[in-house]
Amino acid sequence: MYHFIVNPHSRSKKGIEVWNVVQRELKNQNVPYEVYYTRNVLHATEIAGQICSNGSDVKKIIILGGDGTVNEVINGIPDFDKVLLGYIPSGSSNDLARSLCLPKDPLESLNRILSPRNFKYVDIGVISIDNTMGNPIQSRKFAVSTGTGFDAAICEEILQTNLKSTLNKFGLGKFSYLIVAIKQLLTAPFLQGTVTIDGNVTKKYKDILLITSMIHKFEGGGLKLVPSANPTDGKLSVCIVSGLSRGKLLFLLPTLLFGKHIYFKGVETFHCKTLEIHTELPAKVHVDGEYPGSYKLFNISCFPKQLRIMN
């Protein structure tokens, strides 16, 4: 039995069109399946939890949505050993699909899932947020990336405006990130703070534009933030940009498309097991493009178990 978790509103409600194509093929092939439609934020997390709690057999869960839907689903899976995950991308960014070289054609993706050539074991990150307000520490897994500063500010604005949904109607949704990026690059405040790497090396940074921890090399619709990121090595791939003027940052922005920003002074990339970030003021945070809020202290690492993806 295949369990399809479908976000019908992905890519400005084009997700349901993709699902209709997939569903016809499932019926043509007489494939047994159940479908669950997400209705609101975090509903996919709830659905995944319910699927996994029904019996002890290994569940085949197929996601039809974008990176945000993937994020919700992995946060609803209590035991990765009990799940085989499939992914049919229907979002506007699809950075996970891009990294895994998944087909853009939904029927080709479906056929790979129904007759997988192999299983890819990929790392999953986890961020633990201490809001220092007396509330319990919050933890959330991520499939692609988590970041603070510039990229988080972009995600927050994208989620609050209609720009992305408007451009999605013309198949140009990923350009919303570029438009908002230029605005945020000119207006977003710089951060001040410290970073502790693998629990023993602490560095202080001034005028931080962003600190981003990657599992895969792409985020933001194809920006190659850490070109050397390996989603199977059990490590975070980190990019820190600091100490640059806004004029230099504008010059730097186009190089993100090709991963050439790493050669500029003020850009640092490295790989590590754990990362602790402490900013002087609350900083915006994103998790796979979702925006949980602003915080001053958080720890990031790889989840102990890898996720099996049918590919």
N, C-alpha and C positions, 0 to 999 in steps of 0.2 A: 504494500500500500504506500502510495506517495501522498505526502501532506503538502499542499501548496498554500503558502502564505502570500497573499496578493495585496499589494498596495494599489488600489484602483486610481488613486489620485497622483501617483508618481508622474513626473514630467507633465504637470498641468493636466491631469486626468487622462493622459494617453496610456497610462498603465492598463486600464481596462480594455483598451483596444488590443494591446499586446496579449493580454490574457485570453481574449476571445479567439485569437489566432491559435494560441497554445491549446486551449480547451478543445477546439475542433479537432486538432491532431490527436489529442489524447483519446477522444471518442472514436476517431477513425482507427486507432490502433488497439482499441478495447483495453486501455490501460486503467487499472483500478486506482482511483484517487479520491481525495477529499480536498475541498477548497475552503479557505478561511479568508474573508476580506477584512482588512484593517479599517477601522472607523475613525480612530483618533490617535493622538500621540501616545506612545508606549503600549498601544493595543497589541502590536506584534509581539512584544515581550510577554504579555499575558497569554497570547495564543500559543507561543512556543512552549511555555511552561505547562500549559494544559495538555498539549500533545505528548510531551515527554513524561508526564505523570500517569499516562494511561497505559499501563503494562510495562514490562521489563525488556521488551524486544528492542532492537536497534531501529530507530525511527529515520525514515528518509524524508527530510524536510527540504522543500524547494522554495526559495524566495524569488518572488517576482516583484521587483521594486528597485530602489536606488540604494546608495551606501547607507543612508539613514535607516532604511528598513532592515538592512543587514545588521546594523548596530543594535537595533531593538531586538532582533531575533536572537543574536548570540548572547544577549543579556538575559534571555529567558530560558536558556539551555543550562540545566544544572550539572550535566555530566557529558563532556564532549565525546567520551568513549561510546556513548549510547546514541550517537547521531551521525548520519551521513548527510552532508549538506550539498544542495545543488543551488545554483544561482542563475537566474535569467534576468539580466540587467534591463531595467526600463526607466532608469532615472536620467537626469540631465548631465551628471558628472561621471558616474560609473568608474571611479578610480580603481576600485577593487577588480572589476572586470578587466580593465585595461592592464593592470599589473599581471593578472593571471592569464592574459591573452585569450579571454573567453570570446566566443563569436558575438557579433552584433546582431546577427539574424536569430530571432527567438526560437525558430524551429530547429536550427542547427544546435543551439544551446540545449534544447529539449532532447534531441536525439543523443547528444553526448551524455546527458544525465541518465536516459533510459538504457543506454549501452555504453557505460563509462570505459574509456581506454585505460584510465588509471585514477588513483586517488592522490590528491595533493595535500600534504600535511603542512598547514601554515600556522604561524604564530598569531596569537591574539594578545593585544596589550591590555593593561589594566591601569587605571588612574584612581588613586585614593586621595580624596580631597578633605583637608582639615580646615573647616571654616573658622576655627578658633573662637566660636561663639557659644561653646558649651554643648553644641549638638553633636550627635554621633558622626564619625567619619563616613563619608559617602564613597563608595567604590563603583566604578563603571568600566566595563570592558570596551575595547575599541578594535575594529578590524583593520582600519587603514591608518589613522593618525589621530593624535591629540596635540593641541597647541595652545599657547597663550600669547596674547599681544595682537599683532597685525592680522594674522589669519583668523583668529577668533573674532575680532571686530568685524571682519568681512562676513563671517558666518552669521553673526548676530544681525547685521543689517539685511543680509539676504533673506533671513527668516522673517524679518519685520516688514519688508516692502513687497510690492507686487512685481518688481522688476524681473525677477527670474521667471515667474509664471507667464508674464507678458512675452518675454523673449522665447520661452519654450514653445509658444504657439507657432513660432516661425522656425523652430528647430535651432534656435540660437541661445539656448539657456545658459551654456557655459560662458558666454560673453558677459553675462551679468556679473560674474566674479571679477572680470577685468575692469569693468566700469566702477564697481564698488572698490576694488583694490586701489585704483588711482586716487579716488576720493579719500580713502582711509590712509593712504600713504602720505597725503598732504595734511591730514587733520588729526590722526590718532596720536595720543600722547605716548611718549617713550616711557619704558619701564626701567626701574632700578631694582637690582636684586642679586641674589646669590644662587649658584647651582652647585649641587654636590653630586659627583659622579661615582657610582659604585660604592658609595658610603665612605670614601676616604679622600677624595680630591675635591676641595671646595674652591670655587672661583667666583669672584665678584665682577659683575658686569654693570656698565653704565649705558644709558640711552639705548635700551634694548628695543628693537623693533619686534622681534618674535623669538620664541623658543618652541620648536616643534619636534615632537617625538614621532617617528614614522615606523610602521611595520613594512609598508610597501613604499616604493619610490615616488608615487604620484599622489597628489591631492589637488583640490580646487579645479577639477576638470582637466587634468593632464599636466599640471606644473610638476616638473621633476625636481622636487625639493631636495631629496638626498639620492643622487643617482646610484650610489653604491648599496642602497638598502637591499637586504636579503630577507624575504619573509619567512625563511625556514631556519635561520641561524640562532634563534633564541635570544636575539639582542634587539635593543632599540637603536634606531638610526636617527641621530639628533642633528638638527640645524639651528644654530644661534646666529642672529644678525644683530650687531650692536655697534655703536660708536660712529655711525655714518650720518652725514647731513641728508636732508630730504632731497636735495638736488642730486646727490650721488645715488640715493635710493631709487629715484625715478629712472636714472640711467641703468640701474641694476635690474629693475623689474622685468624687462623683456627677456633677459638672459635666463630667467626661471624656466621658460618654455623648453630650453635646451640643456638645462642643468649646468650652465656655464658660470652661474653666480658663485659657485664654490671656489673660484680662482681669485675672487676679489678680497682685498683686505677688509676686515670687519665681518667676514662670513666664516663661520667655523662649523665643520661637520665632524662627527665622530660616532663610534658605536660603543654601547655600554649595556650592562645588565639592569642597572637601576639608575634613576635620576630623581633628585629632590630639588624642587624649585621653591624659592622663598622670595617674594617680591615685597617691596616696601609698602605699596598700596595695593588694594584688591585689583587683580588683573582678570580680564575676560578670558574664558577658557572655552574651547570647542572640543567635542568628542565625535569624530567622524562627521563633522559638519553640523552637528547638533550643539545647541548652546545652553548649558546647564546654569551658567551664571558667572560671577566674578569672585575670585578667591585669592588669598595671599600665600597659602602653603599647600603643596600637593606633591605626592610621590607617584612615580610612574615605573612600571616594570612589565615584563612579559608574563602572561598567565602560565602556570606550570604545565598545562596540557595544550597540545596543538589541536587544531580543528581539521577534520577530514572533509575535503571538498571533492565532489565528483567532477571530473574534468575529462 
